[in-house]
Amino acid sequence: MLRRPRSGFDTRPIVALVLLALVLTIWQHRARGSTTAGSSNMSAPERLAAAVVWPVQNLFASGSRVLEGIGTGLGQYRRLADENKRLRAEKEELTAQKLRLTEAYFENQHLKKLLGYTERASGNPIVAEVVSINYGLSRKRLTIKAPPGRKLEVGNIVRTEAGLVGRISDTPPKRGYVFPLIDAEHAVAGVVQRSRDQGMVRVAAQPEYLPDMLVMDKLMGRADIRVGDVILTSGMGEVYPAGIPIGTVVGTRRSSSGSMDLTAIIRPFVDFDHLSYVLVERHGK
């Protein structure tokens, strides 16, 4: 049977050269070991071995450095590939979250239209610090301070993220006096979020009610109002814009026997005893 001729690079000379280098290296070390400890001169065999072996050793050292660099590069490539894979997965997750948030935003806008919410302010609201709270038996006042460079104006709406606080009634230098919702002389046109029935919201004067509770009256007996209903500003009278949360209904009662007048007891969303900062918004142009 005929043999197939060999093809490719012949490695036999390289193997022979490597073996020769190993033999010369062993000879060099043995010759060095036979010299005296204090001798600093190389013998003739050592110089010959060094002259022959040094190029091969230098070649091996260079090759090892190249192989080490290749191995390091491969390790970094794998690490970068894993990191890129992780970043792509995070990007896909963030893209999905963005789509969900966009859908939720448009759904929220649609629900606001159905529930009668409107945009309450033009421009950016001012974050003001509450610097004084003065609550008497009937008259109540908050004093707020605007940040540097921002100006408070009479008629500005004051609220928190939870709901309505009141409006600014006076603006001494660098301050604003707030006419709060729980003042005995304050009244707000309100609307039941669910049924759209309307009435006037004011502070409860009856002693049997808890402090700072509100009532909504001027409701006809046919009004559909229930415990748990949310009360919003209606926008009637143009004192407040429509859609600002006021509070939630905790009870209902008739004013007298056989009367068609209905009164709703409301717990305000705002905790007036623990106000630190409020939002100030301009109402109208």
Secondary structure, 3 states (H helix, E strand, C coil): CCCCCCCCCCCHHHHHHHHHHHHHHHHHHHHHHHCCCCCCCCCHHHHHHHHHHHHHHHHHHHHHHHHHHHHHHHHHHHHHHHHHHHHHHHHHHHHHHHHHHHHHHHHHHHHHHHHCCCCCCCCCCEEEEEEEEEECCCCEEEEEECCCCCCCCCCCEEECCCCEEEEEEECCCCCEEEEECCCCCCEEEEEECCCCCEEEEEECCCCCCCCCCEEEEEECCCCCCCCCCEEEECCHHHCCCCCCEEEEEEEEEECCCCCCCEEEEEEECCCHHHCCEEEEECCCC
